[in-house]
Amino acid sequence: MAQIVWELLTAAYLFLAGLGAGSYIISAIADIKGKGKYEGMARFGAHLSWPLVALGLILLILHMGRPELNNPVHILGIFTNYSSSMLSIEALLMGGVIVVGAATSFFWLAKWKRVWLRMVIEIIGSIIAFVAIISSGLVLTLSSGISFWESPFLTWVFTVSSMLSALALVGLTETHLGSLLFPRFNIKPEVATLKTLTLYSSSTIIVEIITMALFLAHTYITGNATEGISILTTGSLSLIFWSMLGLGLILPLLLGYMITRRAKSLSTETSVKILSLITFVCLIAGGFLLRYTILYAGQL
């Protein structure tokens, strides 16, 4: 039996890092392009982005820093080995997202009148966050030596997935669940906003399916790790993998089609919100299962 080195903790770190960084980007876009129209989503994404990345960084340190040695210098070493370790580069980028995310969150909480300064930070922060998302995929591609993860398309699978999950998370502020759990960030759920979010998420789902197909096709054609594909499609991880594709991508795509059709009638406002809630929850769950299956398929 293969020894699993990159475990569930790593999958959680990859998911949270991408989810938090992606949420910051979505928040910045909603603020800059929305010009006040999507303020609830902008505030929600900013407030939630850096705690998620911070939690992911803690999981990364727990996995790689060996805190059981009770040596703080050893733990901090994960930030200083950037010349030879992709994980160190990722840790530094995550730290950068935490800083700009906390600063943006402060601007929102303090109701800072100099909006242009917040937007400048959002632009800089979005660049840092996007590089952090890309580097999280490169952590597997470049750092592991496992052939199943060496495809250049894997990084883009994770990148698109991060943006898709983040879009779903920020979109929750426009649903009934968002109203219940995050009342401070919610202005008023509107069908028009949900329709816009659904259109973006549906387009991103299609891109994600394409990148997944390219990743699997490249792996199969090169013949480097066809065993990993077998594990995903017909082996021990097949149930989780196909559930991820069905419930995490295909179902949200179908629901998105229903939402765009139902959104034309204001009488179906409640059903649109419910369908959107199901869509966003499925997308977030699918984002985690994607990392879990790919992570373990490369090691079994």
Backbone bond lengths (Angstrom), bond angles and torsions (degrees), N, CA, C in turn:
res aa  C-N    CA-C-N  psi(-1)  N-CA   C-N-CA  omega(-1)  CA-C   N-CA-C  phi
1 M - - - 1.475 - - 1.517 109.40 -
2 A 1.338 117.24 136.62 1.458 121.78 -177.51 1.523 110.50 -69.73
3 Q 1.319 115.71 145.70 1.452 121.13 177.26 1.523 109.28 -86.89
4 I 1.333 116.55 123.31 1.455 121.72 -178.95 1.523 108.67 -86.75
5 V 1.321 115.98 113.14 1.462 121.37 -179.82 1.532 110.46 -94.88
6 W 1.336 115.73 -44.60 1.464 121.18 178.45 1.526 107.16 -92.36
7 E 1.310 116.98 100.34 1.451 121.70 -169.10 1.534 112.19 -99.20
8 L 1.348 114.25 -164.10 1.459 121.14 -177.48 1.527 111.66 -57.88
9 L 1.324 116.64 -34.44 1.457 121.41 178.67 1.522 110.81 -59.59
10 T 1.329 116.41 -38.89 1.459 120.86 179.10 1.522 111.15 -68.59
11 A 1.334 116.08 -41.18 1.469 119.88 177.61 1.525 110.67 -60.81
12 A 1.332 115.91 -40.93 1.466 120.44 178.96 1.521 111.12 -66.08
13 Y 1.340 116.52 -40.62 1.468 119.98 178.08 1.527 110.91 -62.84
14 L 1.332 117.18 -46.25 1.466 120.65 179.69 1.522 110.98 -61.05
15 F 1.322 116.15 -39.93 1.462 120.66 -178.54 1.525 111.23 -68.53
16 L 1.336 117.03 -48.84 1.463 120.97 -176.69 1.527 111.85 -66.88
17 A 1.334 116.57 -38.64 1.463 120.08 179.09 1.526 110.73 -62.73
18 G 1.338 116.52 -46.76 1.459 120.08 178.72 1.509 112.63 -68.06
19 L 1.342 116.52 -38.70 1.467 120.88 -179.33 1.527 110.84 -65.39
20 G 1.338 116.84 -44.69 1.454 120.22 -178.94 1.520 112.28 -68.46
21 A 1.340 116.76 -46.13 1.462 120.16 179.53 1.524 110.95 -64.42
22 G 1.328 116.62 -40.94 1.465 120.01 177.71 1.521 111.87 -64.68
23 S 1.333 116.93 -37.50 1.467 120.88 178.76 1.522 110.92 -62.55
24 Y 1.337 115.40 -36.52 1.472 118.33 178.34 1.527 110.66 -65.07
25 I 1.324 115.92 -42.35 1.473 119.61 179.67 1.520 110.89 -63.64
26 I 1.344 116.74 -45.68 1.464 120.52 178.73 1.522 110.45 -61.29
27 S 1.341 115.89 -40.88 1.458 121.03 178.54 1.531 111.05 -60.86
28 A 1.325 116.35 -45.28 1.463 120.72 -179.15 1.526 110.88 -63.80
29 I 1.331 116.84 -42.61 1.463 120.42 178.93 1.529 110.70 -62.99
30 A 1.349 115.76 -43.43 1.466 120.13 179.67 1.522 111.28 -62.32
31 D 1.327 116.82 -35.96 1.458 120.73 -179.33 1.520 111.81 -75.20
32 I 1.326 116.71 -48.33 1.463 120.88 -174.41 1.532 111.96 -73.43
33 K 1.324 116.18 -47.32 1.467 119.73 -177.48 1.523 112.43 -81.72
34 G 1.340 115.97 -31.00 1.458 119.42 -176.84 1.510 113.98 -74.48
35 K 1.365 117.37 -26.64 1.460 122.48 178.80 1.526 111.59 52.39
36 G 1.339 115.45 48.32 1.456 121.72 176.77 1.509 114.57 94.44
37 K 1.313 118.25 -17.15 1.465 121.21 -177.78 1.518 111.76 -68.00
38 Y 1.347 117.39 -34.77 1.454 121.32 -177.85 1.536 110.80 -115.13
39 E 1.325 116.47 40.88 1.460 120.50 -175.72 1.521 112.11 -61.18
40 G 1.333 117.26 -37.67 1.456 120.09 179.30 1.514 112.04 -59.88
41 M 1.328 116.52 -46.59 1.465 120.29 178.65 1.516 111.26 -66.96
42 A 1.333 117.02 -37.73 1.462 120.68 -179.36 1.523 110.70 -63.35
43 R 1.325 116.81 -45.36 1.459 120.40 179.26 1.523 111.01 -66.88
44 F 1.314 116.01 -42.85 1.460 120.82 -179.00 1.523 111.04 -60.88
45 G 1.310 116.54 -47.10 1.461 120.22 -179.42 1.514 112.55 -63.30
46 A 1.344 116.55 -40.29 1.458 120.09 -179.87 1.519 111.57 -67.08
47 H 1.327 117.18 -45.04 1.464 120.95 -178.21 1.525 112.32 -65.19
48 L 1.324 116.09 -34.15 1.459 119.29 -174.89 1.521 113.50 -90.11
49 S 1.329 117.35 -21.13 1.466 120.72 -172.82 1.517 113.03 -62.39
50 W 1.315 117.25 -54.00 1.467 118.85 -173.02 1.526 113.67 -71.69
51 P 1.360 121.50 -34.35 1.473 118.53 173.52 1.533 112.80 -63.19
52 L 1.341 116.84 -36.44 1.463 119.57 177.86 1.521 111.06 -64.87
53 V 1.340 116.65 -44.70 1.461 120.48 178.38 1.517 110.32 -65.27
54 A 1.337 117.23 -38.63 1.464 120.95 178.59 1.526 110.87 -62.91
55 L 1.327 116.59 -40.99 1.464 120.06 177.38 1.520 110.44 -65.39
56 G 1.325 116.58 -40.40 1.465 119.98 176.69 1.514 111.70 -62.93
57 L 1.333 116.82 -38.68 1.467 120.94 178.60 1.521 110.94 -65.80
58 I 1.325 116.56 -38.83 1.472 120.13 176.99 1.526 110.39 -61.83
59 L 1.332 116.30 -42.75 1.467 119.97 178.76 1.521 111.12 -64.51
60 L 1.337 116.13 -37.48 1.457 120.20 177.72 1.524 110.61 -64.10
61 I 1.321 117.09 -43.34 1.463 121.17 178.94 1.524 110.94 -65.24
62 L 1.336 116.34 -40.91 1.464 120.00 178.37 1.523 111.46 -61.35
63 H 1.339 115.14 -36.21 1.461 119.20 -177.73 1.526 112.64 -79.38
64 M 1.327 116.51 -40.38 1.461 120.70 -172.86 1.525 114.80 -105.97
65 G 1.342 117.23 -24.09 1.453 119.73 -173.67 1.507 115.14 -85.76
66 R 1.332 118.08 -11.41 1.458 123.31 -179.77 1.531 111.69 51.16
67 P 1.355 117.22 64.04 1.461 120.44 -179.87 1.519 113.04 -65.81
68 E 1.347 116.96 -14.29 1.471 118.96 179.30 1.519 112.37 -64.99
69 L 1.347 116.17 -13.75 1.460 119.20 177.61 1.531 111.84 -77.07
70 N 1.348 116.37 -8.25 1.465 121.91 179.81 1.529 112.01 54.49
71 N 1.317 115.04 38.24 1.462 120.31 -179.38 1.528 108.13 -126.71
72 P 1.342 117.06 100.08 1.472 119.85 -177.73 1.525 112.85 -57.49
73 V 1.319 117.63 -34.41 1.456 120.45 179.46 1.517 110.63 -62.45
74 H 1.323 116.27 -39.90 1.468 120.96 179.11 1.526 110.26 -65.21
75 I 1.337 116.54 -40.64 1.463 120.27 179.83 1.528 110.31 -64.99
76 L 1.326 116.92 -43.45 1.464 120.92 -179.43 1.522 112.30 -69.32
77 G 1.330 116.38 -12.67 1.451 119.86 179.46 1.510 113.45 -62.64
78 I 1.330 116.27 -19.54 1.462 119.27 179.32 1.525 110.78 -65.82
79 F 1.344 118.20 -21.63 1.456 122.10 -179.85 1.528 112.79 -90.12
80 T 1.317 117.36 -13.83 1.469 120.17 -171.63 1.518 114.43 -106.27
81 N 1.327 116.45 -7.27 1.461 119.35 -176.49 1.525 111.60 -97.37
82 Y 1.342 115.72 33.75 1.460 120.71 -173.60 1.521 114.21 -67.72
83 S 1.331 117.09 -17.93 1.467 119.12 -178.73 1.521 112.49 -72.89
84 S 1.335 117.45 -21.11 1.462 119.94 -176.75 1.528 113.76 -133.29
85 S 1.319 117.66 -2.72 1.457 120.23 -175.71 1.522 111.00 -125.54
86 M 1.332 115.97 123.64 1.457 120.62 176.65 1.521 110.54 -66.98
87 L 1.330 117.02 -29.06 1.453 120.69 178.51 1.525 111.59 -65.82
88 S 1.321 116.77 -36.28 1.464 120.04 177.80 1.523 110.90 -66.86
89 I 1.329 116.66 -41.18 1.463 120.41 176.89 1.523 110.07 -62.00
90 E 1.329 115.77 -42.92 1.456 120.56 178.46 1.525 110.79 -62.68
91 A 1.321 117.43 -41.86 1.463 121.03 179.41 1.523 111.38 -62.35
92 L 1.326 117.23 -41.63 1.460 120.84 178.34 1.526 111.60 -65.05
93 L 1.322 116.47 -41.49 1.459 120.08 178.52 1.528 111.22 -65.74
94 M 1.322 116.28 -39.12 1.470 119.97 176.67 1.522 110.45 -62.80
95 G 1.341 115.86 -39.21 1.450 119.65 175.88 1.525 111.62 -61.65
96 G 1.324 116.26 -38.52 1.461 120.54 177.43 1.522 111.78 -64.18
97 V 1.331 117.27 -40.76 1.467 121.24 177.96 1.523 110.14 -63.81
98 I 1.320 116.47 -40.19 1.463 120.28 178.90 1.527 110.76 -61.01
99 V 1.331 117.03 -42.91 1.466 121.54 -178.63 1.531 111.11 -64.68
100 V 1.326 116.95 -51.65 1.471 119.05 -177.57 1.528 110.62 -69.86
101 G 1.333 116.72 -33.08 1.455 119.78 177.83 1.520 111.74 -65.40
102 A 1.337 116.20 -44.44 1.463 120.45 178.16 1.524 110.94 -64.52
103 A 1.342 116.87 -38.05 1.464 120.33 178.93 1.532 110.69 -64.94
104 T 1.330 116.26 -44.09 1.469 120.26 178.49 1.516 110.97 -64.22
105 S 1.318 116.31 -40.54 1.459 121.14 177.52 1.527 110.85 -61.19
106 F 1.338 115.69 -40.24 1.463 119.94 177.98 1.527 111.02 -62.14
107 F 1.328 117.08 -42.78 1.463 120.76 179.44 1.531 111.16 -59.03
108 W 1.343 115.64 -40.33 1.460 119.30 179.43 1.526 110.95 -67.88
109 L 1.333 116.31 -45.51 1.462 120.34 -177.74 1.526 111.85 -66.23
110 A 1.331 115.76 -37.68 1.459 120.57 -178.96 1.525 112.64 -81.72
111 K 1.338 116.65 -4.78 1.470 122.22 -177.56 1.529 110.73 52.44
112 W 1.325 114.08 50.19 1.467 122.19 -176.94 1.517 110.09 -60.66
113 K 1.307 116.18 129.43 1.468 120.48 -175.72 1.527 112.93 -78.70
114 R 1.321 116.22 -23.08 1.468 118.92 179.43 1.525 109.43 -82.45
115 V 1.320 115.32 80.57 1.461 121.18 -175.00 1.529 111.21 -62.02
116 W 1.340 116.98 -34.54 1.454 120.44 -177.48 1.528 111.72 -60.63
117 L 1.353 116.69 -34.54 1.459 120.13 179.98 1.529 110.65 -67.98
118 R 1.338 116.12 -40.10 1.458 119.75 176.79 1.521 110.77 -62.98
119 M 1.308 116.95 -40.28 1.466 120.45 -179.46 1.525 111.98 -68.15
120 V 1.336 117.20 -36.21 1.466 120.10 176.05 1.522 110.01 -61.70
121 I 1.342 115.76 -44.31 1.466 119.87 178.16 1.517 110.45 -64.43
122 E 1.336 117.44 -37.36 1.465 120.82 179.35 1.524 111.47 -64.51
123 I 1.320 117.27 -38.22 1.467 119.98 178.70 1.522 110.41 -66.49
124 I 1.339 115.92 -47.51 1.467 120.07 178.18 1.517 110.59 -62.37
125 G 1.329 115.29 -44.58 1.458 119.85 -179.93 1.512 113.23 -63.11
126 S 1.335 116.96 -36.20 1.467 120.59 179.72 1.523 110.79 -65.58
127 I 1.327 116.65 -37.22 1.463 120.09 177.39 1.523 110.35 -64.49
128 I 1.340 116.12 -46.53 1.465 120.61 178.56 1.525 110.35 -61.74
129 A 1.339 116.29 -42.96 1.467 120.59 -178.64 1.523 111.72 -64.34
130 F 1.337 116.71 -40.35 1.463 119.57 -179.49 1.525 111.16 -67.15
131 V 1.327 116.98 -40.34 1.462 120.31 176.67 1.520 110.13 -64.20
132 A 1.344 116.67 -36.97 1.470 120.60 178.17 1.525 110.91 -64.28
133 I 1.337 116.62 -39.27 1.467 120.26 178.42 1.526 110.80 -63.86
134 I 1.334 115.96 -44.84 1.463 120.10 179.14 1.532 110.63 -62.78
135 S 1.323 116.54 -41.66 1.467 120.09 -177.34 1.519 111.87 -66.25
136 S 1.340 117.45 -28.21 1.461 119.40 178.66 1.526 110.91 -65.18
137 G 1.338 116.84 -32.83 1.459 119.99 174.30 1.514 111.85 -73.83
138 L 1.335 115.67 -36.31 1.463 120.05 179.13 1.521 112.06 -68.23
139 V 1.325 116.99 -23.06 1.464 120.09 177.91 1.524 110.12 -55.94
140 L 1.332 116.70 -43.27 1.467 119.97 178.42 1.525 111.04 -78.24
141 T 1.326 116.31 -42.92 1.464 119.95 -174.96 1.523 112.93 -63.12
142 L 1.330 117.31 -39.66 1.458 121.04 -172.37 1.525 114.93 -105.06
143 S 1.328 117.50 -21.71 1.461 118.61 -169.19 1.522 115.20 -100.88
144 S 1.290 118.39 -12.47 1.460 119.05 -167.39 1.521 115.38 -99.47
145 G 1.328 117.00 -34.56 1.456 119.64 -174.37 1.513 113.11 77.72
146 I 1.330 117.89 12.68 1.465 122.74 178.21 1.527 108.48 -95.71
147 S 1.306 116.75 122.71 1.467 122.00 -171.36 1.521 113.21 -61.53
148 F 1.315 117.95 -32.54 1.464 120.80 -177.77 1.525 111.48 -64.73
149 W 1.326 116.94 -24.89 1.468 120.79 -178.30 1.519 112.95 -96.88
150 E 1.310 118.48 2.15 1.465 120.54 -172.11 1.525 114.43 -85.52
151 S 1.317 118.14 -1.09 1.456 120.10 178.47 1.526 110.71 -67.82
152 P 1.333 118.06 136.83 1.475 120.56 178.06 1.521 112.48 -65.74
153 F 1.324 117.39 -17.42 1.461 120.58 -179.06 1.525 112.51 -80.25
154 L 1.336 117.90 -16.08 1.461 120.12 -178.07 1.528 111.27 -62.70
155 T 1.325 116.44 -40.06 1.460 119.97 179.04 1.518 111.36 -59.03
156 W 1.335 116.07 -40.08 1.465 119.28 -179.03 1.521 111.83 -75.74
157 V 1.327 117.15 -28.46 1.469 119.81 173.03 1.524 109.79 -60.33
158 F 1.330 116.30 -46.31 1.460 120.76 179.56 1.532 111.51 -69.14
159 T 1.325 116.98 -37.75 1.460 120.50 -178.36 1.524 111.38 -64.75
160 V 1.325 116.09 -49.46 1.467 119.89 179.84 1.529 109.98 -64.69
161 S 1.332 116.59 -39.57 1.465 120.72 178.89 1.522 111.28 -62.04
162 S 1.325 116.94 -40.02 1.467 120.57 179.38 1.522 111.00 -62.65
163 M 1.314 116.68 -45.02 1.457 120.43 179.85 1.527 111.08 -66.66
164 L 1.323 116.52 -36.39 1.461 120.77 179.53 1.527 110.78 -67.11
165 S 1.334 116.96 -46.36 1.462 120.57 178.79 1.523 111.24 -64.28
166 A 1.339 116.58 -39.33 1.461 120.67 179.62 1.524 111.28 -66.12
167 L 1.318 116.15 -40.53 1.458 120.45 177.50 1.526 110.42 -60.54
168 A 1.337 116.05 -39.75 1.460 120.75 178.45 1.528 111.08 -67.79
169 L 1.328 116.50 -41.92 1.463 120.12 -178.69 1.527 111.15 -64.43
170 V 1.319 116.71 -48.10 1.461 120.51 178.83 1.537 109.76 -64.98
171 G 1.325 116.36 -33.32 1.454 120.04 179.35 1.517 113.58 -66.64
172 L 1.332 117.42 -20.18 1.459 120.63 179.48 1.520 112.68 -61.22
173 T 1.325 116.71 -23.78 1.464 119.63 179.34 1.521 112.17 -66.22
174 E 1.327 116.45 -15.89 1.457 120.88 -179.79 1.530 112.27 -100.35
175 T 1.328 117.51 10.59 1.465 121.26 -179.30 1.525 110.04 -114.43
176 H 1.325 115.94 177.10 1.465 121.01 177.22 1.526 111.21 -62.41
177 L 1.322 116.97 -38.08 1.460 120.16 179.06 1.528 110.44 -64.93
178 G 1.323 116.17 -39.55 1.452 119.73 177.32 1.519 111.67 -63.44
179 S 1.324 116.54 -39.96 1.456 120.59 178.20 1.515 111.41 -63.56
180 L 1.333 116.22 -35.40 1.463 121.28 -177.47 1.524 112.28 -77.74
181 L 1.341 116.31 -46.67 1.459 120.72 -174.21 1.523 113.55 -86.45
182 F 1.327 116.57 -31.59 1.465 119.99 -174.67 1.528 110.61 -128.55
183 P 1.313 118.05 61.62 1.474 119.82 -175.81 1.525 113.52 -63.48
184 R 1.347 117.47 -28.04 1.459 119.87 -178.83 1.527 112.63 -69.69
185 F 1.348 115.93 -27.44 1.455 120.00 -176.26 1.520 112.42 -94.45
186 N 1.315 116.22 -4.72 1.461 119.48 -173.78 1.516 110.70 -100.88
187 I 1.317 116.45 128.84 1.460 120.24 175.63 1.531 108.59 -89.55
188 K 1.298 116.82 -70.29 1.454 122.39 174.19 1.511 108.26 -164.77
189 P 1.337 116.81 116.69 1.464 119.46 -179.88 1.524 111.18 -57.76
190 E 1.310 116.04 130.03 1.456 121.24 -178.91 1.519 109.62 -125.11
191 V 1.312 114.81 140.38 1.456 120.83 -179.64 1.524 110.59 -61.82
192 A 1.325 116.81 -38.73 1.461 120.11 -179.08 1.529 111.27 -61.30
193 T 1.331 116.14 -40.83 1.464 120.22 178.99 1.514 110.77 -67.04
194 L 1.316 117.06 -42.28 1.464 121.01 177.97 1.524 110.83 -62.51
195 K 1.313 116.64 -37.71 1.464 120.07 178.15 1.525 110.25 -63.65
196 T 1.337 116.50 -43.01 1.466 120.79 178.81 1.527 110.85 -62.60
197 L 1.332 116.24 -45.65 1.463 120.74 179.30 1.524 111.04 -62.07
198 T 1.313 115.82 -39.05 1.466 120.39 -179.65 1.516 111.46 -66.24
199 L 1.323 116.26 -40.44 1.464 119.73 178.42 1.526 110.97 -62.25
200 Y 1.328 116.70 -43.73 1.465 120.49 178.28 1.523 111.46 -65.54
201 S 1.326 116.17 -43.00 1.467 119.20 -179.11 1.522 111.25 -67.33
202 S 1.319 117.54 -38.30 1.472 120.70 178.76 1.527 110.60 -63.50
203 S 1.325 116.48 -42.74 1.467 120.13 177.57 1.518 111.10 -63.18
204 T 1.333 116.22 -39.95 1.460 120.36 179.73 1.525 111.32 -68.98
205 I 1.325 117.11 -35.02 1.468 121.08 176.61 1.522 110.04 -60.43
206 I 1.323 117.15 -43.75 1.464 121.10 179.43 1.527 110.35 -61.68
207 V 1.332 116.55 -42.66 1.469 120.51 177.74 1.521 110.07 -63.05
208 E 1.332 116.94 -40.12 1.464 120.60 179.94 1.529 111.52 -65.01
209 I 1.312 117.43 -41.43 1.465 120.82 177.80 1.524 110.44 -62.29
210 I 1.327 116.38 -40.32 1.470 120.65 179.06 1.528 110.59 -64.67
211 T 1.335 117.25 -46.09 1.467 119.91 -179.80 1.527 111.59 -65.14
212 M 1.332 116.27 -35.77 1.467 119.69 175.99 1.521 110.68 -63.49
213 A 1.336 116.14 -43.85 1.463 120.50 179.33 1.527 110.71 -63.25
214 L 1.329 117.10 -40.61 1.464 120.93 178.84 1.528 110.82 -65.59
215 F 1.307 116.29 -39.75 1.469 120.88 178.41 1.528 111.16 -61.82
216 L 1.326 116.55 -49.29 1.466 120.32 -178.83 1.527 111.10 -68.32
217 A 1.348 116.64 -38.79 1.461 120.00 179.60 1.525 110.86 -65.62
218 H 1.309 117.01 -43.14 1.470 120.80 179.31 1.519 110.81 -63.43
219 T 1.327 116.61 -41.60 1.459 120.71 179.16 1.521 111.04 -64.45
220 Y 1.331 115.77 -39.87 1.465 119.81 -179.00 1.529 111.28 -70.81
221 I 1.335 116.95 -43.31 1.469 120.65 -177.15 1.523 111.35 -66.08
222 T 1.332 116.37 -42.67 1.467 119.39 179.77 1.516 111.86 -70.14
223 G 1.342 116.17 -22.36 1.463 120.20 177.75 1.508 114.41 71.05
224 N 1.336 117.10 15.28 1.459 119.87 -177.27 1.518 113.13 -74.29
225 A 1.316 115.92 -35.21 1.459 118.32 -173.07 1.523 111.37 -149.31
226 T 1.320 116.43 53.43 1.458 119.71 179.27 1.521 111.84 -65.03
227 E 1.336 116.82 -22.87 1.464 120.14 177.70 1.526 110.12 -63.86
228 G 1.335 116.17 -36.78 1.454 119.75 177.78 1.516 111.86 -62.79
229 I 1.333 116.70 -38.79 1.466 120.55 177.64 1.520 110.32 -64.63
230 S 1.325 116.40 -40.76 1.472 120.58 178.89 1.523 111.09 -63.35
231 I 1.317 116.20 -39.70 1.465 120.21 178.74 1.526 110.18 -62.84
232 L 1.329 116.11 -38.41 1.464 120.28 -179.76 1.525 112.20 -72.04
233 T 1.307 116.86 -45.61 1.466 120.53 -169.52 1.522 114.15 -88.33
234 T 1.318 116.88 -35.23 1.476 119.12 -176.55 1.522 113.38 -131.84
235 G 1.316 117.93 -5.91 1.455 120.88 -174.05 1.518 113.98 -95.96
236 S 1.337 115.45 -148.25 1.464 121.80 -172.33 1.526 113.75 -67.26
237 L 1.337 116.98 -21.58 1.459 119.81 -179.43 1.525 112.75 -103.45
238 S 1.325 116.50 7.05 1.469 120.05 -173.58 1.528 112.55 -63.07
239 L 1.335 117.42 -39.92 1.467 120.05 -178.93 1.523 110.67 -62.40
240 I 1.332 116.64 -44.91 1.459 120.57 179.67 1.525 110.30 -68.34
241 F 1.336 116.56 -40.35 1.459 120.67 -177.73 1.520 111.56 -64.11
242 W 1.329 116.73 -49.11 1.461 119.37 -178.88 1.530 111.35 -69.81
243 S 1.329 116.76 -30.79 1.465 119.90 174.78 1.524 109.78 -65.53
244 M 1.337 115.76 -39.85 1.459 119.92 177.70 1.523 111.13 -62.07
245 L 1.336 116.76 -43.63 1.457 120.09 179.26 1.531 111.47 -67.39
246 G 1.331 115.53 -43.79 1.460 119.66 -176.65 1.513 113.51 -71.97
247 L 1.347 115.81 -53.28 1.459 120.32 -175.62 1.526 112.50 -84.83
248 G 1.340 116.51 -28.24 1.455 119.43 -175.59 1.519 114.90 -93.01
249 L 1.343 117.58 -15.62 1.463 119.99 -178.62 1.534 112.37 -131.53
250 I 1.327 116.84 -55.85 1.476 119.83 -174.71 1.529 111.36 -66.99
251 L 1.334 117.20 -47.77 1.467 119.66 179.70 1.536 111.92 -59.70
252 P 1.349 119.24 -48.08 1.472 118.54 176.34 1.524 113.42 -59.54
253 L 1.332 116.79 -32.79 1.458 119.61 178.05 1.527 110.75 -66.46
254 L 1.332 116.32 -42.73 1.466 120.59 177.76 1.526 111.34 -66.74
255 L 1.328 116.06 -41.36 1.466 119.62 178.41 1.529 110.64 -65.01
256 G 1.327 115.82 -35.71 1.461 119.33 177.50 1.524 111.50 -61.35
257 Y 1.323 115.61 -38.95 1.473 119.53 177.62 1.522 110.11 -63.91
258 M 1.329 116.69 -41.65 1.462 120.59 179.04 1.524 110.99 -64.98
259 I 1.343 116.59 -40.02 1.468 120.75 -178.05 1.522 111.12 -63.98
260 T 1.320 116.61 -45.02 1.465 119.21 -178.20 1.525 111.75 -64.44
261 R 1.323 116.41 -29.05 1.457 119.56 177.65 1.533 110.62 -78.64
262 R 1.346 116.27 -43.38 1.463 119.95 -178.09 1.526 112.17 -72.48
263 A 1.326 116.91 -26.16 1.462 120.36 -177.20 1.523 112.59 -66.07
264 K 1.314 117.72 -12.32 1.459 120.92 179.57 1.531 111.66 -72.98
265 S 1.332 115.17 -16.64 1.465 119.32 -179.05 1.526 109.83 -116.27
266 L 1.334 117.14 122.11 1.462 120.60 -179.76 1.519 112.15 -66.67
267 S 1.305 118.57 -19.54 1.457 121.74 -179.50 1.520 111.85 -70.47
268 T 1.317 117.01 -14.66 1.463 120.44 -179.56 1.533 111.21 -104.98
269 E 1.333 117.63 24.89 1.460 121.85 -176.07 1.528 111.66 -57.53
270 T 1.324 117.53 -44.00 1.469 120.85 -178.93 1.517 111.58 -63.75
271 S 1.330 117.06 -44.09 1.462 120.03 -179.47 1.522 111.17 -65.23
272 V 1.328 117.61 -35.49 1.461 121.13 177.59 1.520 110.08 -62.91
273 K 1.324 117.24 -43.81 1.460 121.62 179.85 1.528 111.50 -64.69
274 I 1.317 116.41 -40.49 1.471 120.31 179.60 1.523 110.80 -66.90
275 L 1.335 116.58 -45.93 1.460 120.28 178.36 1.527 111.28 -63.06
276 S 1.330 116.61 -37.96 1.463 120.25 177.92 1.523 110.83 -65.12
277 L 1.320 116.96 -40.65 1.460 121.38 178.30 1.524 110.70 -60.04
278 I 1.333 116.77 -46.96 1.471 120.98 178.53 1.529 110.08 -61.21
279 T 1.324 116.34 -42.26 1.462 121.31 -179.87 1.516 111.46 -60.10
280 F 1.322 117.09 -48.84 1.463 121.02 -176.46 1.529 111.73 -66.57
281 V 1.328 116.97 -40.67 1.469 120.40 179.15 1.527 110.39 -64.32
282 C 1.324 117.28 -42.05 1.469 121.36 179.19 1.531 110.98 -64.06
283 L 1.310 117.24 -39.03 1.461 121.11 -179.75 1.526 111.12 -65.82
284 I 1.322 116.70 -41.54 1.467 120.40 179.73 1.527 110.33 -66.43
285 A 1.333 116.72 -45.42 1.463 120.26 178.28 1.525 110.85 -63.09
286 G 1.323 116.47 -40.32 1.459 120.28 179.09 1.513 112.71 -63.93
287 G 1.329 117.34 -34.18 1.458 121.01 178.18 1.517 112.37 -62.98
288 F 1.326 115.98 -39.59 1.469 118.95 177.84 1.527 111.14 -71.06
289 L 1.322 117.15 -44.89 1.468 120.30 -178.92 1.521 111.77 -62.60
290 L 1.329 117.27 -32.23 1.461 120.71 177.09 1.522 110.32 -59.49
291 R 1.323 116.66 -49.35 1.463 120.10 -179.74 1.517 111.71 -66.12
292 Y 1.316 116.40 -38.57 1.460 120.85 -179.71 1.526 111.18 -61.55
293 T 1.340 116.92 -48.18 1.462 119.85 -176.40 1.526 111.92 -68.20
294 I 1.327 117.33 -43.27 1.462 120.23 179.97 1.521 111.00 -66.61
295 L 1.321 116.44 -38.43 1.456 120.65 -179.84 1.529 111.28 -62.88
296 Y 1.316 116.04 -46.08 1.458 119.53 -176.57 1.534 112.32 -79.22
297 A 1.332 117.77 -31.63 1.466 120.58 -179.58 1.520 111.24 -62.73
298 G 1.311 117.31 -30.62 1.454 120.34 -179.96 1.516 113.71 -75.76
299 Q 1.338 116.75 -13.04 1.459 119.79 -174.41 1.514 114.13 -113.34
300 L 1.359 117.02 -12.01 1.466 119.36 -178.31 1.527 112.20 -82.70
